[in-house]
Amino acid sequence: MIFHYLPNFAGYMPRIILDSIDRKILRELQENGRLTNVELAERVGLSPSPCLRRVKALESAGVIHGYHALLDRERLGLGLTIFVGVKVAHHRTEETPTFWDAVQALPEVITCHLVSGDADFLLQVVVPDLAGYERFLLGTLLKLPGVTDVRSNFAIKTIKPQTLLPLGHLPSSNQS
C-alpha cells in the first residue's frame, strides 16, 4: 500500500495506491468479512503472516473501517424501503449539525446524503409497513429542525442489494 497526494475536489488529499494483493484482500473481505486469516491468505495467495500484516495495514490506513453482518430486512420485519428527499429551511453552519445529529439518532434512517438538486438531503428509510412510515413521517421526520418539505419514493423491488464497493478505479502499483 502506497500513499500519494493527488488532486481531488477538496484540494490535495492522500490517495492510496493498492497492489493486486491488497485489492484481492479487499474483494474477499467485502464478500465475506468472517473469513479467518488462514482462509483469506489461501484465497489471495499469501501465507498467513504477510496476509495479516496487510489487513492490519489496511485497517490502520482507514481503508477498512470495520466488519459487519448484513441482515435480511424482510425477515426482520422491515419490508418497506423509502427514499426520502428532504428540504431544509437554511444551510447555515450553526443549524446543519442539529439536523445531522437528529437524523443520525433515527434508527429508521439507514443512510443520509447531502445532495444537489430538488432536495437538500436524501434519506434511505426502512420501516415495517406503510403505517410504520406514516408514524415515522408525521411523528418524527416532519418535526426535525428546519425541515420544510419531504418527498417520498417507495422502493417497489430491490434489484441490486449488494454493498460491495468497486475497486477498479483505484490506481495500482506494479508490485504484487
N, C-alpha and C positions, 0 to 999 in steps of 0.2 A: 504494500500500500504506500503510495507516494502522495504528498500534498503539494499542490501548485497553487499559485494565486492567479486566478483567471478572471477577466472582466465578466460581470453579470449586471442585472438591472440595478442592484444596490451599490455598485462600485466594484471593488476588488474583494473577493472573499475566497477563502481556501476551498479548493475543489479536489476531491480525492480521485486519484487515478488507480484503478484496480487492475490487477493482473488476472489472467484466466482462472487461476485457482480461487482467488477472492470472489470472483463472480460465481463460480460453481458453488462455493460455500454459501453465498447469499441466496442463490436459487434453491438449493437444497433446504436451507433453514426456513425460507418462505413457504415451501411446500409442506415441511414437517419440522416444526420447532422442537419436537420431542425426540429427535434423533440423539442417540448417545454420541459422544465424541468418537468412539471407535467406528460406529456406523457411518458417521459423517466423513471421517477420514477415508474409509474404504470407498465411499461414493465419489470423492473428489481426487482420489489417487495420492493421498499422503499417508504418512504414518501418524499415529495419534498425537504425539508431542508437537510437531510443527503445525498440525491442524488446530490444536487447542490454542497455540500461540497466535495464530491468525485470527481465530474467533475472538480471543481476548483483545487483540489489536483493533478489530472492527468494532467491538463494544466500546473500548476506550475512546476511539475516534468519534463515537456518536452515530456511526452508521447503523448499528443495531441498538435499538432503544429498549428492547425487552422481548419477552416471549409470552404469547397469549393463546388462549383457547378460542377457537372460532365456534360460536354457539349457533344452533339452529333456531332462528327466530320463531318460526311457526310452531315447532314442538314446545317452545316455551310460552306459547300463547300470545306472541307478538306478531300477528298475521297481517297487520296493516302498516305499510310504509308510506310516508308522505314527505314530499319535498316542498318546503315552505319558504317562499320568498318574503322577507321582512324588510319594510322600510322604517327607518327611524327619523325622528324629527331633526336631530342635529348630529353632526360628526365632530363636535368639539372634543378636544382631548380629555377634558375632565369628565365627560359623560360616557365616552366609549368604554372605559374599563367597567363601569357599573353594568352596562348591558352585557358585556362579555362575561363578567363574573356570574351574572344571573343565569345566562344560558349554560355556562359550564356546570352549574349546580342542578340542572334539569336532567334527570336520567333518561327521559324520553328522547332527548336530543342526542343523537349518536355522532353527528358531525355538524360543524358550523363553519361556514366560509364567508369571508368578506369578499363581495363580488362587485363587478361593474354591471351596468345595465339597469333594468327596471327596478330591481331590488337592491338593497344595501347588503343584506346577508342572505345566504341560502342555508337553511337548516334541513337535516335529514332526521325525521322523527319516526319512531316506532311505537305503536300502541296496539292493544289487543283488537280493537274494532272501531267502528265509526263513533259509537257512543263514547269510547275512551278518548278519541281525538276531540270530540266536542267538549268534553270535560277539560282536556289539556288546553285547547284553544281559548275557551271562554274563561276558564278558571285560572289560567297561568300565563299563557303566551301574550294575550292581549293586555295583560296587566304589567308586563315588563316595562322598565323605564324607557321612555322615548319612542315606543312602538306606535307608529301612525297607520300602518297598513300591512295586511298579511294576505298573501295569495298562496293557495294550497293546490298542489298537484299530487294526485294519488297514483301510486305505482300499481299497475294492473298485474304485471308479472315481472319478476327479476330475470333478465336474460343472461347477465354475466355477474354472478355474485362474488367472483374471486377478489381477493385482496392483494394479489401478487403485484409488486411493482416491476415495471420494465427496466432492464439494466443495459440495454443495447446502446443507449445514447452516451454512456459514460466513456470518457477517454480511457484507453487501456495502455499499459506499459508493454514492452516486448518481453518482460520477464514472465516465467510460468511458475 
